[in-house]
Amino acid sequence: MQTIQAADLQRQLSALSHMIIQQHTPVRVVSQETENMVVLSEQDYLGLQETLYLLSNPHNAERLRQAREEPLEQAVQWVHLKTELPV
């Protein structure tokens, strides 16, 4: 994660925006006057929120843990699954 000084944030915002949004790279902003912060894209933030929501249910958390342990070759591909779902 890249770290910049809070005083440099505004000056570097345009370049940082591309990195944060297009490359999904969060940026740590440090300050001697206030608390530090992390800047990330809205898409990444919403993804984190969804992950936290899914993991907040113990049953979901266990199913996700099991899925991560399953070999990728055994996973069902979305292309095949979506044709089997009712419309």
N, C-alpha and C positions, 0 to 999 in steps of 0.2 A: 504494500500500500504506500503510495507516495504521500509525503508529508510536506506541507507548506506552512508558512507563517500567516497568521490572520491578516496582517498588514499587507501581504502580497495577494490575497484572494481576489480582490476587485480587479487588480491589474492583470492577473492571469486567468480570469474567469472564462474568457472566450476559448482559450486553448484547453483549459481544464474541462469545460463543458463537453467538448468532443470526446475526450478520454473517458469521462464519467458516463456519458450516455452511449456512445458507440462501442466502446471497449469494455463497458461494465466494470470499470475500475474505480473503487471508492477512493476518496482523497481525505486524508486526516489533516485537519486545520488546527494548528496549535497557537495558543495565545498565552502571554504572561499575565494578561489582565482579566481574562475570563476562563471558563472551562474550555477544554478542547472539544472539537466536534468532528463528525465524519459526514462528508457530503457524498451522496449516492443518487443514482437515477431513480425516478419515480417507479419505473418498472422493477428495478432491483429491490426497492423498498416494499412494494406490493408483494413481490415474491417472498421476501422475508416474513412479512405479515402472514401470508398464506401458510408458510412452513410452520411458523409458531402456532397458528390455529390448528393445523393438522396434528402437530406433536402434542398439543395440550390435551388431547383425548388419548388415554393409555391404549385403547384398542387400536386406534389409527397408528399410534407410534410403534406398536409392536408389528403391525402389518407392514409398515414402511421399513422397519429394521429387517424383517424377513425378506422383503423384496430386494433390498440392497445386497443381501447375501446370496440371492439367486443368481446363477451364472447368466450372463447376458444372452447366451445362445438359447436359453430356455424361456426368455421373455417373449410375450406376444407383441408383435409389431402392430402399431396403431393402424397402418394401412389395411391389415387383415381384420382387425377388431371392428373398425368403423363400418365395414360392410355387413357385419353381423348384428349391429345394433338396430333396434326398431327406430323408425323415423318419427 
